[in-house]
Amino acid sequence: MYQPDPLFKLTSKEKKLVKTLEDDYTREELLAKLKKDLQIAVEIELATLPIYLYTYYSINRQPNITAAKETDLNLFANKAGGIIMSVAVEEMLHMSLAANILFALGVKPKVYGKSPNFNSIPGGGTNLPFHKKKGPDKKPIDIKLEGFGLQSMWNFLEIEYPKEAKDKLKDNNWDTIGDFYSYIRAAICTKHITDDDFSGPAKFQISNDYYSQNCIDTIYPKSTYQASNVPGESESAAKTAVFPNSSDSHAGPVELIKVTNKYTAITAITTICDQGEGFAIGGKYKEEPTDDQSKTEDSHYYKFLLLQSQLEGYDPKHEAVAPHPKAPDPADRLITETELNFITYPYPENPFTSDYPENLHELSNLCNAIYQYMLLMTEATYTVSGVQQVELFNVGMHKAMIWVLDKLIQGMRTFTCEVKDKSGKDGKTTIECAMAPTFENIDIISNGQPAKLNVLSFFNAIKEKAAKESADEASKSSSYTNQLAMLNSHNMINRLNELPDIATIRQFDGKLEPVEVKHACMGLNACKGQGRSDHGFTNDCAGQGYCSTANVHSCHTLNDCKHQGGCGLYGTTEEQSNPGGNACRGHGSCATPINAERFATADGVERKSVWKMARHAFEERMNNEGKIFGNPPSEAYQDVNGENEMVGPSNKFLSDNGCYAACGSSGMSGGGSCS
């Protein structure tokens, strides 16, 4: 049963601040200030996303290192990526929570065009609100977009620096984001703010139905594993997987809470502080306990500190290290800068599109336009509800993040180019680098045509210039041709076309039911004759189908029909608990067909065999409908710990038969990565 989080209790400093705010502000003044501050909170959380994503994409989570002595380097690369993504996922949660509070107060949150300009400071970098450098100069810190390494981790520690319990809480002059959120908590707790103030309709807010704290990109292996082993076997991917985000590291009964009154607003703010942006943890400050009740998840700050302690050059006495919690000693095995070169791409510091060669400008602008379109879709989420909102999130936000932006950035980093050296190192004027996202606030709305068409225009420009290259026999350039080949390899134009058009989102008719129902994998067919006849296997009844008849798709939200959703690597607990049981298109939880090695990642079903859950759900459905069903073909059986178990088709079987796809940057899906 859910127990109230200990952080619900106001600290003595917050109690004093409540009294000060009640004395110094009228109700109208404080309410107006609270709305303004919550919009700033949304922008602060948004500002962290490019920073963390930039560093995340600089890491190669599956480097081509096979020597036994380098196994720990492979594991470290995966761990670094998983931890950074685990924080990024929670930052998305925090932005949504702050936005829900703001919307409940009657203000639609703004995120489009609100990302910081990462070259706003001479020499590169951007100031972040309410962050003051911890060094002697005490100036506001400037954060750069940087590839993974010692310096980027110092920046991360500055961003997540914990509020000290001894600090005096002030008004409008905060040193840390923790102070800022404590201020918001105190403001909400004043008598000036009432339950009636939170009247923005909850049905339009983003709900927990769209959030899962772990996925295939947050988890990472703690030791080597056998990709061919099914869940339950020793040395399987499921057995060694680390889930860095704890299921109870939030203040309320669910992570992404809808705000309807003061209590839920405080719950939402406390969750943000719980997970990383604020409270000092451990040490002598008893008022402020650890970040989650089971004490299984570290704060964002300490996650990064532990990760950095494995890098050569780590200094536990550095100015960016907080006095509490106590900094760990350097790890016994330190990753050197030379070794980092094996697992990272040479990302430049704070690139602008204009820094890249001209023939890469459209590709950079396409990436920026997609990111901005995702922010527009986030704003549009607060204008629709019900099935329209589900469609916007599953077919829009999830697909855009996992299958458009992610794959585009992975493809971009394979292009090398020279840019101006902004670091001032070695006196060089240019450096060779891998192409990285710039996260610029490119305008996709002011020219009078729909934003989606503006996004597509950058793809079309690359396509047109590639055609000119092919037609020009005298030209030896293949720049645009190579870009188009990369985009086509990820089916980019179809993915872009499939994104909801926010210009017409209010006219969406909500009709999601497919004409034809297909099944997600071997042994999940509901009728006779639904097996893969092209493999010479005709089943006599339900449950005997050979492979899947669904259109092969490799990730969450890409299914065409009901009962086509496959695995548990992406998606919410509800989705992952019912693989193959999705009600309509775009709501499937990951890839089909389902390989036997695959396991779920969501809270409550983590590490479970996905195919077994799918088969169990299928049998329950057949029994409820009074249908007779049989057992799947022999290929669904394997020797597991000495027993002949029904576990589903193996990755090898599916690959050999040409009907397989998988995804996940950690490579723990049983089928590697779908980069």
C-alpha positions in Angstrom: 0.0 0.0 0.0 1.2 3.5 -0.8 2.7 5.4 2.2 3.1 9.2 2.2 6.6 10.2 1.2 8.7 11.6 4.1 9.5 14.6 2.0 5.9 15.8 2.1 6.7 17.4 5.4 7.9 21.0 5.1 11.3 21.7 6.5 11.8 24.3 9.2 13.2 26.7 6.6 10.2 26.2 4.3 7.8 26.8 7.2 9.5 30.2 7.9 9.3 31.0 4.2 5.5 30.3 4.2 5.0 32.9 6.9 7.2 35.4 5.1 5.3 35.0 1.8 2.0 35.4 3.5 3.2 38.6 5.1 4.9 40.1 2.1 2.5 39.3 -0.7 -1.2 39.7 -1.4 -3.1 36.7 -2.7 -3.2 38.2 -6.2 0.5 39.0 -6.2 1.6 35.6 -5.0 -0.7 33.8 -7.4 0.7 35.8 -10.4 4.2 35.2 -9.2 3.6 31.4 -8.8 2.3 31.2 -12.4 5.4 33.0 -13.7 7.8 30.9 -11.6 6.1 27.6 -12.8 6.6 28.6 -16.4 10.3 29.2 -15.5 10.3 25.8 -13.9 9.0 24.2 -17.2 11.8 26.0 -19.1 14.5 24.9 -16.6 13.5 21.2 -17.0 13.3 21.7 -20.8 16.8 23.3 -20.8 18.4 20.1 -19.3 17.1 17.9 -22.1 19.4 19.1 -24.9 22.3 19.0 -22.5 21.8 15.4 -21.4 20.7 14.1 -24.8 23.7 15.7 -26.5 26.1 13.9 -24.2 24.0 10.7 -24.4 24.2 10.5 -28.2 28.0 11.1 -28.1 28.3 7.6 -26.5 28.5 4.4 -28.5 26.7 2.0 -26.3 27.8 -1.0 -28.4 31.4 -0.3 -29.4 33.2 -2.7 -31.6 35.5 -4.0 -28.8 35.7 -7.7 -28.4 38.9 -8.5 -26.6 38.3 -10.0 -23.2 40.3 -7.3 -21.4 38.0 -4.6 -22.9 34.8 -6.2 -21.6 34.7 -3.7 -18.8 34.9 -0.9 -21.3 31.9 -2.2 -23.1 30.0 -2.4 -19.8 31.0 1.1 -18.9 29.8 2.5 -22.2 26.4 0.9 -21.7 26.2 2.0 -18.1 27.1 5.6 -18.9 24.4 5.8 -21.6 21.8 4.1 -19.4 22.4 6.4 -16.4 22.3 9.6 -18.5 19.2 8.5 -20.3 17.6 7.5 -16.9 18.1 11.1 -15.8 16.8 12.5 -19.1 13.6 10.4 -18.8 13.0 11.9 -15.3 13.7 15.4 -16.5 10.9 14.8 -19.1 8.7 13.7 -16.2 9.6 16.9 -14.2 8.8 19.1 -17.1 5.4 17.4 -17.4 4.7 17.8 -13.7 5.6 21.5 -13.7 3.4 21.9 -16.8 0.5 20.1 -15.2 0.6 22.4 -12.1 0.8 25.5 -14.4 -2.1 24.2 -16.5 -4.2 23.5 -13.4 -3.7 27.2 -12.4 -5.2 28.1 -15.8 -2.1 28.8 -17.9 -1.1 26.7 -20.9 2.6 25.9 -20.6 4.9 27.2 -23.3 7.8 25.0 -24.6 8.1 25.8 -28.3 11.1 28.0 -28.9 12.0 28.0 -25.2 15.2 25.9 -25.4 18.3 27.9 -24.4 20.7 29.3 -26.9 23.8 27.3 -26.2 26.1 29.9 -27.8 24.7 32.8 -26.0 27.9 33.3 -23.9 31.0 34.5 -25.7 33.1 31.4 -26.2 30.0 29.2 -26.1 27.6 28.1 -23.4 24.4 29.3 -21.7 23.4 30.5 -18.3 20.8 28.4 -16.5 18.3 30.2 -14.2 18.9 29.8 -10.5 22.2 28.0 -10.8 25.2 29.6 -9.2 28.7 28.3 -9.7 30.1 26.7 -6.6 33.6 27.9 -7.1 35.3 31.0 -5.7 33.8 33.4 -8.2 30.2 32.4 -7.4 29.1 33.5 -10.9 26.1 31.9 -12.7 27.3 28.8 -14.4 27.5 28.5 -18.1 26.6 25.1 -19.5 27.9 23.8 -22.8 26.8 21.1 -25.2 29.6 18.6 -24.8 30.4 15.0 -25.6 30.8 12.5 -22.7 33.8 13.0 -20.6 35.2 14.5 -17.4 34.2 18.1 -18.2 30.6 17.3 -19.2 30.2 15.4 -16.0 31.4 18.5 -14.0 28.7 20.5 -15.8 26.1 17.9 -14.9 27.1 18.1 -11.2 26.7 21.9 -11.3 23.2 21.5 -12.8 22.0 19.0 -10.2 23.9 20.5 -7.2 21.8 19.7 -4.1 20.3 22.3 -1.9 21.9 22.3 1.5 19.5 22.0 4.5 21.4 24.7 6.3 20.7 27.2 3.5 18.4 30.1 4.3 15.6 30.1 1.8 15.3 33.5 0.0 12.9 35.2 -2.4 14.1 35.8 -6.0 17.8 35.2 -5.3 18.3 31.5 -5.3 21.6 29.7 -5.6 20.3 26.2 -6.6 17.3 24.8 -8.4 16.5 23.1 -5.1 16.0 26.5 -3.4 13.7 27.5 -6.3 11.5 24.4 -5.9 11.4 24.8 -2.1 10.2 28.3 -2.8 7.4 27.0 -5.0 6.4 24.4 -2.4 6.2 27.1 0.2 4.2 29.4 -2.0 1.6 26.7 -2.7 1.4 25.9 1.0 0.5 29.5 1.9 -3.1 30.4 2.9 -3.1 32.6 -0.2 -3.3 29.6 -2.5 -6.5 27.5 -2.3 -7.8 24.3 -3.8 -10.1 26.3 -6.0 -7.0 27.9 -7.8 -6.2 24.5 -9.4 -9.3 24.3 -11.6 -7.7 23.7 -15.0 -9.4 20.6 -16.3 -7.5 17.5 -15.4 -8.6 15.6 -18.6 -6.3 17.8 -20.7 -3.2 17.2 -18.4 -0.5 14.6 -19.2 -1.2 11.5 -17.2 0.8 8.5 -15.9 -0.6 6.5 -18.8 2.2 8.0 -20.9 5.1 7.5 -18.5 7.4 4.6 -17.6 10.5 5.2 -15.5 12.6 2.6 -17.3 12.9 1.4 -20.9 15.4 -0.5 -23.0 17.5 2.7 -23.3 17.7 3.4 -19.5 18.6 -0.2 -18.5 22.2 -1.5 -18.8 23.9 -4.8 -18.0 25.9 -5.0 -14.8 27.9 -8.0 -16.2 28.4 -9.9 -19.4 25.4 -11.9 -20.6 24.3 -14.4 -23.2 21.9 -12.7 -25.6 20.5 -16.1 -26.6 19.4 -17.0 -23.1 15.7 -16.6 -22.2 14.5 -14.7 -19.1 14.9 -17.0 -16.1 18.1 -18.6 -17.3 21.4 -17.6 -15.7 23.5 -15.1 -17.6 20.4 -13.9 -19.5 20.0 -10.3 -20.4 17.0 -10.1 -18.1 19.1 -11.5 -15.2 21.9 -8.9 -15.5 19.9 -5.8 -16.4 20.1 -2.9 -14.0 17.0 -0.7 -13.7 18.4 2.7 -12.6 15.0 4.4 -11.9 13.3 3.1 -8.9 9.5 2.5 -8.8 9.1 4.4 -5.5 11.4 7.4 -6.1 8.4 9.8 -6.4 6.2 11.4 -3.9 2.7 10.2 -4.9 1.1 6.9 -5.7 2.1 7.4 -9.4 4.9 9.3 -11.0 3.1 11.6 -13.5 0.3 12.9 -11.4 -2.6 15.1 -12.5 -3.0 18.2 -10.5 -6.4 19.1 -9.1 -5.8 20.7 -5.7 -3.0 21.9 -3.4 -2.1 18.4 -2.2 -1.5 17.1 -5.7 0.4 20.2 -6.7 2.7 19.7 -3.7 3.0 16.1 -4.6 4.1 17.0 -8.1 6.8 19.5 -6.8 8.0 17.0 -4.2 8.5 14.4 -6.8 10.8 16.7 -8.7 12.8 17.4 -5.6 12.7 13.7 -4.6 14.4 12.6 -7.8 17.1 15.1 -8.1 16.5 18.8 -8.2 16.9 19.8 -4.7 17.1 18.1 -1.4 20.4 17.3 0.3 20.5 13.6 0.9 22.1 11.7 3.8 24.7 13.4 6.0 23.7 15.1 9.2 20.6 16.8 7.9 17.9 14.6 9.3 15.1 16.8 8.1 15.7 15.9 4.5 15.9 12.1 4.0 17.1 10.1 1.0 15.3 10.5 -2.4 13.1 7.4 -2.3 11.7 5.3 0.5 13.3 2.0 -0.5 16.7 3.8 -0.8 17.3 2.0 -4.1 17.8 5.0 -6.4 20.3 7.8 -6.1 19.5 11.4 -6.8 20.5 12.8 -10.2 23.4 14.5 -8.6 24.8 11.3 -7.0 24.1 9.2 -10.1 26.4 11.5 -12.1 29.0 11.7 -9.3 29.2 7.9 -9.1 29.6 7.7 -12.9 32.3 10.4 -12.9 34.2 8.6 -10.1 35.0 6.0 -12.7 36.8 8.5 -15.0 40.5 9.3 -14.8 40.9 12.8 -13.4 38.0 12.6 -11.0 38.6 14.7 -7.9 36.3 14.2 -4.9 37.4 17.6 -3.6 36.6 19.6 -6.8 34.6 22.8 -6.3 31.6 21.3 -8.1 31.3 18.5 -5.5 28.8 19.2 -2.7 29.8 18.6 0.9 26.8 16.3 1.3 26.4 13.5 0.4 30.0 12.5 0.9 31.8 12.1 -2.4 32.9 8.5 -3.3 36.6 7.7 -3.7 37.9 7.2 -7.2 37.0 3.8 -8.6 39.6 1.0 -8.6 39.3 0.8 -12.4 39.4 4.2 -13.9 38.5 4.8 -17.6 41.2 6.8 -19.3 40.7 9.5 -21.9 42.3 7.2 -24.5 39.7 4.6 -23.7 36.9 7.1 -23.9 37.8 7.6 -27.5 36.8 4.0 -28.2 33.3 4.5 -26.8 32.5 8.1 -27.8 32.0 10.0 -31.0 34.1 13.2 -31.4 31.3 15.7 -30.8 32.2 19.4 -31.1 31.5 21.9 -28.3 28.3 23.9 -28.8 27.9 23.6 -32.5 25.7 25.9 -34.5 24.3 24.8 -37.9 26.4 27.6 -39.4 29.5 25.9 -38.0 29.0 22.9 -40.3 29.9 22.8 -44.0 27.1 24.2 -46.1 26.2 20.9 -47.6 25.1 19.7 -44.1 22.9 22.7 -43.2 19.6 21.1 -44.3 20.4 18.0 -42.3 21.1 20.0 -39.2 18.0 22.1 -39.7 15.9 19.0 -40.2 17.0 17.7 -36.8 16.3 21.1 -35.2 12.9 21.3 -36.9 11.9 17.8 -35.6 12.8 18.7 -32.1 10.8 21.9 -32.2 7.9 20.1 -33.7 8.0 17.7 -30.7 7.7 20.8 -28.5 4.7 22.0 -30.5 3.1 18.6 -30.0 3.8 18.9 -26.3 1.8 22.1 -26.2 -0.9 20.6 -28.4 -1.3 17.8 -25.8 -3.0 20.3 -23.5 -5.7 21.1 -26.1 -7.1 17.6 -26.5 -8.2 14.7 -24.3 -9.2 11.1 -24.5 -8.4 9.1 -27.6 -7.1 12.3 -29.3 -4.5 12.8 -26.6 -3.5 9.1 -26.7 -3.1 9.3 -30.5 -1.0 12.5 -30.2 1.3 11.0 -27.5 1.7 7.4 -28.9 1.8 8.1 -32.6 3.2 11.6 -32.1 5.6 12.1 -29.2 6.8 8.5 -28.7 7.3 7.9 -32.4 9.0 11.2 -32.9 11.4 10.6 -30.0 12.2 6.9 -30.6 11.9 6.5 -34.3 12.5 10.0 -35.8 14.8 12.1 -33.6 16.8 9.2 -32.1 17.5 7.5 -35.4 18.2 10.8 -37.2 20.9 11.7 -34.6 22.4 8.3 -34.7 22.6 8.6 -38.5 24.0 12.1 -38.3 26.9 11.1 -36.1 28.3 8.9 -38.9 29.0 12.0 -40.9 32.4 13.6 -40.2 33.2 17.3 -40.8 35.5 20.1 -39.8 34.3 22.9 -37.5 35.9 25.8 -35.8 37.7 24.8 -32.6 35.9 26.6 -29.7 38.0 25.0 -27.0 41.2 26.9 -27.8 43.2 23.7 -27.3 46.5 23.2 -29.2 46.1 26.4 -31.1 44.1 24.7 -33.8 41.6 26.6 -35.9 39.5 23.7 -37.0 38.9 20.2 -35.6 37.5 17.1 -37.2 34.3 16.0 -35.5 31.2 13.8 -35.8 28.0 15.7 -36.8 26.0 16.4 -33.7 22.5 18.0 -33.1 22.6 21.7 -32.3 19.2 22.1 -30.7 18.6 25.5 -32.1 15.2 27.2 -31.9 14.5 27.0 -35.6 11.3 28.8 -36.6 8.8 26.4 -38.1 5.5 28.4 -37.6 5.8 31.9 -38.8 5.8 31.6 -42.6 2.1 30.9 -42.9 2.2 27.2 -43.8 1.6 24.3 -41.4 4.6 23.5 -39.1 4.7 19.9 -40.3 5.2 21.0 -43.9 8.1 23.2 -42.7 9.7 20.2 -41.1 9.2 18.1 -44.3 10.7 20.9 -46.4 14.2 20.2 -45.0 13.9 16.6 -46.0 12.7 17.6 -49.5 15.6 20.0 -49.9 18.0 17.1 -49.2 16.1 14.9 -51.6 16.2 17.5 -54.4 19.9 18.2 -54.0 20.6 14.5 -54.0 18.8 14.2 -57.3 20.8 17.1 -58.8 24.0 15.3 -57.7 23.0 12.2 -59.5 22.0 14.1 -62.6 25.3 16.1 -62.7 27.8 13.6 -64.3 30.6 16.1 -63.8 30.1 16.3 -60.1 32.0 13.9 -58.0 30.2 14.9 -54.8 27.9 12.4 -53.1 27.2 14.5 -49.9 23.4 14.8 -50.4 23.1 11.4 -51.9 24.7 9.9 -48.8 22.5 12.0 -46.5 19.4 10.8 -48.4 20.6 7.2 -48.2 21.0 7.5 -44.4 17.5 9.0 -44.1 16.0 6.3 -46.3 17.7 3.6 -44.3 15.6 4.8 -41.3 12.4 5.1 -43.4 12.5 8.8 -42.4 10.0 10.3 -44.8 7.3 7.7 -43.9 8.0 8.3 -40.2 7.7 12.1 -40.6 4.5 11.7 -42.6 3.0 9.5 -39.9 3.4 12.2 -37.3 0.1 13.9 -36.3 -0.4 17.2 -38.0 -1.0 19.6 -35.1 -2.6 22.1 -37.5 -5.6 19.7 -37.8 -5.3 17.9 -34.5 -8.7 19.2 -33.4 -10.3 17.6 -36.4 -8.9 14.2 -35.7 -11.9 11.8 -35.8 -10.6 9.2 -33.3 -11.2 6.2 -35.5 -8.4 3.8 -34.7 -10.0 0.4 -35.2 -8.4 -1.6 -38.0 -10.2 -3.4 -40.7 -8.1 -6.6 -40.3 -6.8 -8.1 -37.1 -3.5 -9.8 -37.2 -1.3 -11.4 -34.5 2.0 -10.5 -33.1 3.9 -13.7 -32.9 4.1 -17.5 -33.1 1.3 -19.1 -31.0 -0.8 -16.0 -30.7 -3.2 -16.4 -33.6 -6.9 -16.4 -32.8 -8.2 -18.5 -35.7 -7.4 -21.4 -38.0 -5.3 -20.7 -41.0 -3.6 -17.6 -39.6 -0.1 -19.0 -39.7 2.6 -18.0 -42.1 1.6 -20.0 -45.1 4.7 -18.8 -47.0 6.7 -21.0 -44.7 4.7 -24.1 -45.6 2.9 -24.3 -42.2 -0.9 -24.2 -42.1 -2.3 -24.3 -38.6 -5.5 -26.2 -37.8 -6.7 -24.0 -35.0 -6.0 -21.0 -32.8 -2.6 -20.8 -31.0 -0.7 -22.8 -33.6 0.3 -20.0 -35.9 3.8 -20.0 -37.3 5.7 -16.7 -36.7 3.5 -13.6 -36.9 1.1 -12.3 -39.6 1.4 -8.7 -38.3 3.4 -6.3 -40.4 6.9 -6.6 -38.9 7.7 -3.5 -36.9 10.5 -2.8 -34.6 9.3 -0.6 -31.8 6.7 0.9 -29.6 3.7 2.6 -31.4 4.6 1.3 -34.9 2.0 -1.4 -35.1 -0.8 -1.1 -37.7 -3.5 -3.0 -36.0 -4.9 -4.3 -32.7 -3.2 -7.3 -31.1 0.0 -6.5 -33.0 1.9 -4.8 -30.1 4.7 -7.1 -29.0 7.3 -6.6 -26.3 8.1 -4.8 -23.1 11.1 -2.7 -23.9 9.2 0.5 -24.2 5.8 1.5 -22.9 3.9 1.8 -19.6 3.2 -0.9 -17.2 -0.3 -1.3 -18.5 0.9 -1.8 -22.0 3.8 -4.1 -21.1 1.5 -6.3 -19.0 -0.6 -7.1 -22.0 1.7 -7.8 -25.0 -0.3 -8.7 -28.0 -3.4 -7.3 -26.4 -3.4 -3.7 -27.6 -6.8 -2.4 -28.6 -5.8 -0.5 -31.7 -3.0 0.8 -33.9 -0.2 2.8 -32.5 -0.8 1.4 -29.0 1.4 -1.6 -29.2 4.2 -2.0 -26.7 7.3 -2.5 -28.9 8.3 -4.9 -31.7 6.8 -7.9 -33.4 7.4 -10.7 -33.7 8.4 -11.4 -30.1 11.7 -13.2 -29.7 12.0 -15.6 -26.7 14.9 -13.7 -25.2 13.0 -10.5 -24.7 12.0 -9.2 -21.3 9.8 -6.4 -19.9 11.2 -3.2 -18.4 8.2 -1.6 -16.7 7.5 -1.5 -13.0 5.8 -4.7 -11.8 6.7 -6.8 -14.8 10.4 -6.1 -15.1 12.6 -9.0 -16.2 9.5 -11.2 -17.1 9.4 -13.1 -20.4 7.4 -11.0 -22.9 6.4 -14.0 -25.1 5.2 -16.0 -22.0 3.1 -13.0 -20.9 1.7 -12.7 -24.4 0.8 -16.4 -24.6 -0.8 -16.2 -21.2 -2.9 -13.2 -22.2 -3.8 -15.0 -25.5 -5.0 -18.2 -23.6 -7.1 -16.1 -21.2 -8.7 -14.3 -24.1 -9.5 -17.6 -25.9 -10.9 -19.2 -22.7 -13.1 -16.1 -22.1 -14.4 -16.4 -25.6 -15.0 -20.1 -25.3 -12.6 -20.9 -28.2 -10.5 -24.1 -28.6 -6.8 -23.5 -29.1 -3.7 -25.6 -29.6 0.0 -25.4 -28.8 2.5 -23.5 -31.0 5.0 -25.3 -33.3 8.0 -27.1 -31.8 10.2 -24.0 -32.6 8.5 -22.3 -29.6 10.0 -24.8 -27.2 13.5 -24.6 -25.7 15.5 -26.4 -23.1 15.5 -24.1 -20.1 17.3 -25.1 -17.0 16.8 -28.8 -17.9 13.1 -28.4 -18.8 11.4 -28.3 -22.2 9.5 -25.1 -21.9 7.2 -23.1 -24.1 9.2 -19.8 -24.5 8.5 -18.6 -28.0 10.7 -18.4 -31.1 14.4 -17.5 -30.6 16.1 -14.5 -32.1 18.1 -16.9 -34.4 14.9 -18.6 -35.6 13.3 -15.3 -36.4 16.4 -14.0 -38.1 16.8 -17.1 -40.2 13.2 -16.9 -41.3 13.4 -13.2 -42.3 10.7 -11.9 -40.0 12.5 -10.1 -37.2 13.2 -6.6 -35.9 14.2 -5.2 -32.5 15.3 -2.0 -30.9 17.2 -0.6 -28.0 20.5 1.2 -27.7 21.6 -1.0 -24.8 21.5 -4.1 -27.0 19.7 -6.1 -24.4 16.6 -6.9 -26.5 18.0 -10.2 -27.6 18.3 -8.9 -31.1 20.9 -6.3 -30.6 20.2 -2.6 -31.5 18.0 -1.2 -34.1 20.2 1.8 -34.8 
